[in-house]
Amino acid sequence: PYALVVNLGTNDDPGAVHQFQAYVRRVVAAAGPERCVVWPTIVRPPYAGISYDGLNRVLFATAAKSDSLHVFDWRPLARAHPAWFGSDGVHPSIQGYRVRAQRLAAFIRTACV
């Protein structure tokens, strides 16, 4: 497929930034320059006191150096609607998944042209 959506990192150790960076680079390299890779930002509470900001910075920094990686910043919308998430603060509700899918599809239509 031309457009690939990758949703990894939510269950990773937020302190393992360099390892995550290697994963992102491998995914982008495997997809190749002819594909559009879309990677949503990670939205979840900190783990062991460490936020996921470092992993999200990796996504944006890698996208800045790649023509094929596009970051869908899900954080502002997710933070504006905490009711879209279950009690764990990680997994969206049905409504949250629905809105995320709609916004992600719209993002793909503009980013992957």
N, C-alpha and C positions, 0 to 999 in steps of 0.2 A: 504493500500500500504506500501511497505517496505521503500521507500524514500518519505519524505515529504518536500516540499519547502515552507518556511514561509517567507512572505514579508510584515512585519509589522514594524512600527516605523517611516516611512516617514512623516506621518501626525500627529505624537505625539508631545507633548511639549518636546523640547530637554532638558529642565531644570528638567523634571520629571524622573530623572535617576532611582531612587529607585522603582518607579511604573513600569517603563519599565523592570527593572530587575525581578520584581515579575511576569510580563507577560511572560517573556522568560522562567523563571523557570517553570511556569504552563504549558506552551506549551510542554516543554521537558518532564515534568512528565506525561502529558496526552498521549504523543506519546509512552512513555515507552522505556525500554532499548533495545527492539528488533527492533526498527525502526531507520532509519537514518534521522535525521532532518538537513536540509540544510537551512541556513539563510543568505541571501546576506547582505552585509554592506549597510548602509544607505548613499545615495548620494543625497545631496540637499544643497542649500544655507542655511546659518544660519537663524533662526527664532527669531525675537525680539532681535537680536544681539547675540544669543547663537548658537554655532555650534552643530552638531550632533555627535561630537567626543565622548561625554560621553556615548551615546547610543551604539555606535560601540564598545567602551571599554567594555561595559556590555556583548556584544555578545562574544567577544574574551575571556573575563574572565570566562564566563559561559562555553564556549566550552572547556577551559583548564581543567575544573573540570568534564566534561561529556564525556563519550565515544560515545554518540549518536548525539551530536550537532556538526555540522561542519559549519564554517563560510566561505562563498564564498566572498572574498574581491574584490568587484566590483569597489572600489574607484580608484585604479591606472589606470585602463583601461578607466573608465568614465572621469577622470580628463585629461587624455591624448587626449581625443576626445570630446571637448565641443560641437562640431557641432552635436553630436548625441542627443542633448537635445533641447527641445523647449525653447521659450523665458523665461519661468518661471524657467528654470534651474533645474526642478524637474523631469518632464516627458520626457522620451526618445522619440526620433523620431522612425519611423518604422525601420530604419537602426539600431538605438541604441538598440531597443528591440530585433531585429533579432540577433545581435552580442551577446547581453547579454544572450539570450536563448541558443545560440550555446556554449558559454563558460560555462554557468551554467550546461548544459547537460554533457559536458566533465568533469567538476568538480565532478558531481554526480557519473559518471562512475569510478572515482578514489577514491573518499571519501567514497562511500557507497558500499564497497566490503566486 
